Amino acid sequence: MRIDQSFWGMLDDTDRTALRAAATRVAFEPGSVICHQGDESKNVLVVSRGRVRVSRFTLSGEETVVAVRGPGEIIGELSAIDGRRRSATLTAVDPVAGMVISARALKRLCEEHPGITWAVLRVVVSRQRAAGDQHDLRTGPSLHRVGAVLLDLAHRDASDMITTVPLSQRELAGIAGISRETLARALKTLRDAGIIVTRRTSVEILREDELRSLCGI
């Protein structure tokens, strides 16, 4: 979700003021686990700075990265709404700062501020659609899958002209539903074209328009 379409970006000044008044400020160091899959916590987190990795674990302990959430996004809304346990583990990728709101406070805010209710609803719908799109990607060409995943996971601040995906190749391959060898070949194609730069735990997108064109997106 792009920054201008984020939860925070959909709120007006009155909604933001009300949300700040109900929230507690929090901060997390890179690598810190914010909450674990299966936790009973019902709080939501609105990210103000940094990025949060959202991942799920199988019974055997294998991790699958579901998404990376950035500034302006809300996390944990499902548990706050339905009261069930956390469906994913949240880990700080960068230094993360944000606001925590309890489920009870969020319910009150939604009752008093229709704009907040509508923003939460749009987030839920957007993520449901994204999950369907991600499923569709698994049947497409590998280069298309990789390009779509990179574009989906990249987050850009308004003044930042380079989008960065802060994931390892193992994590990217898992999201795209391809082998690491296939991912490596796709990344090499994009790297040789000067579209991306790869590092051990991140990929930088240098030319977004060319990435979309080459991958048919």
TIDOKE-98622 format. One record per residue (C-alpha): x, y, z; residue in one letter. Coordinates in steps of 0.25 Angstrom, whole numbers, plus 5000, padded with zeros to 4 digits. Each point is the difference from the previous one (the first is absolute). Layout:
<kollums>
KOLLUM   px   py   pz marmar
KOLLUM    X    Y    Z      a
...
</kollums>
This chain:
<kollums>
KOLLUM   px   py   pz marmar
KOLLUM 5000 5000 5000      m
KOLLUM 5006 5013 4996      r
KOLLUM 5002 5011 5010      i
KOLLUM 4989 5009 4995      d
KOLLUM 4990 4988 5000      q
KOLLUM 5004 4996 5014      s
KOLLUM 4991 5000 5012      f
KOLLUM 5006 5013 5006      w
KOLLUM 4999 5006 4986      g
KOLLUM 4985 4998 4999      m
KOLLUM 4997 5007 5013      l
KOLLUM 4997 5015 5001      d
KOLLUM 5006 5009 5011      d
KOLLUM 4988 4998 5010      t
KOLLUM 5002 4985 4999      d
KOLLUM 5015 5000 5002      r
KOLLUM 4998 5009 5012      t
KOLLUM 4991 4990 5006      a
KOLLUM 5008 4988 4997      l
KOLLUM 5013 5007 5006      r
KOLLUM 4992 5003 5013      a
KOLLUM 4996 4985 5001      a
KOLLUM 5014 4995 4997      a
KOLLUM 5013 4996 5008      t
KOLLUM 5013 5004 4993      r
KOLLUM 5009 4988 4998      v
KOLLUM 5014 4997 4994      a
KOLLUM 5007 4987 4996      f
KOLLUM 5014 4997 4996      e
KOLLUM 5004 4993 4987      p
KOLLUM 4997 4985 5001      g
KOLLUM 4991 5002 5012      s
KOLLUM 4988 4991 5000      v
KOLLUM 4988 5009 5002      i
KOLLUM 4990 4988 5002      c
KOLLUM 5000 4985 4998      h
KOLLUM 4990 4992 4991      q
KOLLUM 4990 4994 5010      g
KOLLUM 5001 5012 5010      d
KOLLUM 4987 5004 5007      e
KOLLUM 5004 5015 4998      s
KOLLUM 4988 5008 4994      k
KOLLUM 5007 5013 4998      n
KOLLUM 5003 5006 4986      v
KOLLUM 5013 5007 4996      l
KOLLUM 5000 5012 4991      v
KOLLUM 5014 5002 4994      v
KOLLUM 5006 5014 5001      s
KOLLUM 5014 4997 4995      r
KOLLUM 5007 4987 4996      g
KOLLUM 4996 4987 4994      r
KOLLUM 4993 4988 5006      v
KOLLUM 5002 4985 4995      r
KOLLUM 4987 4992 5000      v
KOLLUM 5003 4985 5000      s
KOLLUM 4993 4987 5003      r
KOLLUM 5006 4987 5006      f
KOLLUM 4996 4986 4997      t
KOLLUM 5000 4989 5011      l
KOLLUM 5014 4996 4995      s
KOLLUM 5005 5014 5003      g
KOLLUM 5001 5004 4985      e
KOLLUM 4998 5015 4998      e
KOLLUM 4993 5007 4988      t
KOLLUM 5000 5015 4999      v
KOLLUM 4986 5005 4997      v
KOLLUM 5003 5015 4998      a
KOLLUM 5008 5011 5005      v
KOLLUM 4992 5012 5006      r
KOLLUM 5005 5014 4999      g
KOLLUM 4997 5014 5006      p
KOLLUM 4986 5004 5000      g
KOLLUM 4995 4985 5001      e
KOLLUM 4991 4993 5010      i
KOLLUM 5004 4986 5005      i
KOLLUM 4992 4991 5008      g
KOLLUM 4986 5004 4996      e
KOLLUM 4995 4986 4999      l
KOLLUM 5002 4996 5014      s
KOLLUM 4995 5013 5005      a
KOLLUM 4987 4998 4992      i
KOLLUM 4997 4985 5002      d
KOLLUM 5007 4998 5014      g
KOLLUM 5008 4988 4995      r
KOLLUM 5015 4997 5002      r
KOLLUM 5011 5007 4992      r
KOLLUM 5001 4993 4986      s
KOLLUM 5014 5005 4997      a
KOLLUM 5013 5004 5007      t
KOLLUM 5004 5015 4999      l
KOLLUM 5015 5003 4999      t
KOLLUM 5007 5014 4999      a
KOLLUM 5008 5001 4988      v
KOLLUM 5005 5014 5003      d
KOLLUM 4999 5008 5012      p
KOLLUM 4985 5001 5001      v
KOLLUM 4992 5010 5007      a
KOLLUM 4985 5000 5001      g
KOLLUM 4987 5001 5007      m
KOLLUM 4993 4989 5008      v
KOLLUM 4985 5000 5001      i
KOLLUM 4992 4990 5008      s
KOLLUM 4988 4992 4994      a
KOLLUM 4991 5007 5009      r
KOLLUM 5005 5014 4997      a
KOLLUM 5000 4997 4985      l
KOLLUM 4985 4995 5001      k
KOLLUM 4996 5013 5007      r
KOLLUM 5008 5008 4989      l
KOLLUM 4993 4993 4989      c
KOLLUM 4986 5003 5007      e
KOLLUM 5003 5015 5001      e
KOLLUM 5008 5002 4988      h
KOLLUM 4994 4994 4987      p
KOLLUM 5013 5004 4992      g
KOLLUM 5008 4991 5009      i
KOLLUM 4990 4988 4997      t
KOLLUM 5001 5002 4985      w
KOLLUM 5015 5001 5001      a
KOLLUM 5001 4987 5007      v
KOLLUM 4990 4993 4991      l
KOLLUM 5008 5005 4988      r
KOLLUM 5012 4994 5005      v
KOLLUM 4993 4986 5003      v
KOLLUM 4995 5000 4986      v
KOLLUM 5013 5004 4993      s
KOLLUM 5008 4989 5008      r
KOLLUM 4989 4990 4996      q
KOLLUM 5002 5004 4985      r
KOLLUM 5015 5000 5002      a
KOLLUM 4999 4986 5005      a
KOLLUM 4992 4995 4988      g
KOLLUM 5010 5007 4991      d
KOLLUM 5012 4994 5007      q
KOLLUM 4993 4986 4997      h
KOLLUM 4998 5003 4986      d
KOLLUM 5015 5004 4998      l
KOLLUM 5004 4985 5003      r
KOLLUM 4995 4996 4987      t
KOLLUM 5007 5011 4992      g
KOLLUM 5014 5001 4994      p
KOLLUM 5011 5001 5010      s
KOLLUM 5005 5013 4996      l
KOLLUM 4986 5006 5001      h
KOLLUM 4998 4994 5014      r
KOLLUM 5013 5006 5005      v
KOLLUM 4997 5013 4994      g
KOLLUM 4987 5001 5006      a
KOLLUM 5005 4995 5014      v
KOLLUM 5011 5011 4999      l
KOLLUM 4990 5011 4997      l
KOLLUM 4990 4995 5010      d
KOLLUM 5010 5000 5011      l
KOLLUM 5007 5012 4997      a
KOLLUM 4997 5013 5009      h
KOLLUM 5004 5014 4997      r
KOLLUM 5000 5012 5008      d
KOLLUM 4996 5013 4993      a
KOLLUM 5014 5005 4998      s
KOLLUM 5007 4986 4997      d
KOLLUM 5002 4997 4985      m
KOLLUM 5005 4986 5003      i
KOLLUM 4991 4989 5005      t
KOLLUM 5006 4989 5008      t
KOLLUM 4995 4986 5003      v
KOLLUM 5006 4996 5013      p
KOLLUM 4999 4985 4998      l
KOLLUM 5010 4989 4998      s
KOLLUM 5000 4992 4987      q
KOLLUM 4994 4988 5008      r
KOLLUM 4989 5008 5005      e
KOLLUM 4997 5006 4986      l
KOLLUM 5000 4986 4993      a
KOLLUM 4990 4996 5011      g
KOLLUM 4990 5011 4997      i
KOLLUM 5001 4999 4985      a
KOLLUM 4998 4984 5001      g
KOLLUM 5013 4997 4992      i
KOLLUM 5013 4993 5003      s
KOLLUM 5012 5009 5005      r
KOLLUM 5007 4996 4987      e
KOLLUM 4989 5005 4991      t
KOLLUM 4999 5013 5009      l
KOLLUM 5015 5002 4998      a
KOLLUM 4999 4999 4984      r
KOLLUM 4988 5010 5001      a
KOLLUM 5008 5009 5008      l
KOLLUM 5012 4999 4991      k
KOLLUM 4992 5004 4988      t
KOLLUM 4995 5012 5008      l
KOLLUM 5014 5004 5005      r
KOLLUM 5006 4998 4986      d
KOLLUM 4990 5010 4995      a
KOLLUM 5004 5010 5010      g
KOLLUM 4986 5000 5006      i
KOLLUM 5003 4995 5014      i
KOLLUM 5012 4998 5009      v
KOLLUM 5001 4988 5009      t
KOLLUM 5007 4999 5014      r
KOLLUM 5000 4989 5010      r
KOLLUM 4987 5003 5007      t
KOLLUM 4994 5010 4991      s
KOLLUM 4996 5004 4986      v
KOLLUM 5000 5015 4995      e
KOLLUM 4991 5004 4988      i
KOLLUM 5007 5010 4992      l
KOLLUM 4990 5002 4988      r
KOLLUM 4986 4996 5004      e
KOLLUM 4994 5003 4987      d
KOLLUM 5009 4991 4992      e
KOLLUM 4998 4989 5011      l
KOLLUM 4985 5001 4997      r
KOLLUM 5002 5000 4985      s
KOLLUM 5010 4988 5000      l
KOLLUM 4991 4992 5009      c
KOLLUM 4987 5003 4992      g
KOLLUM 4994 5007 5012      i
</kollums>
